[in-house]
Amino acid sequence: MVDYDIDDLIDSIYNQNGNKDSLPNVILDNLEIGFLKGLADGKSFEEINSIIKNFSETETFNTVSMRLLEKLEAFTLPHAILKIIKMKLIEF
């Protein structure tokens, strides 16, 4: 296994994306942070759904992910995770 420095990887991705690296001024709720942290930690789909159900009976994986992509101005969920790491909303 190769050991990478996470900050170097994040900087590399942002440098490739030009102005896609903007960090929006948003407030994420506990569900949204838990959802992204679960993804960053490699949790399974079932584990992520359990996180969602701890906060809401009506939310789904798709509704939360689409809302986060829009809020964070991200193109993919990994892109959203990188943004919240850069925003220091989660530690990795």
C-alpha positions, 0 to 999 in steps of 0.5 A: 500500500502506498502512503499518500499525504492527504493535503498533497492529494487535495491540493492536486485535485484542486489544482486540476479543477481550476475555479471548481475549488471555491469553498461556498459559505454554507452551513451543514446540519448534523445529518449532512456532516454525518453523511459525508463523514460516513462516506469519507470513512468508507462506510457501506450504503447500509451504514450511511442509510442508518446515519440518515435514519438517525436524523430523518425518516423521510430523507434518502441517500439520493436526496441528501447527496443531491442537496449536498452537491448543490450546497457545496457546489460539488460535482461528485460526492468525493469532490464534496468530501474534499471541500468539507475537509478543506473547510475543516468541517471534518478531520480526515 
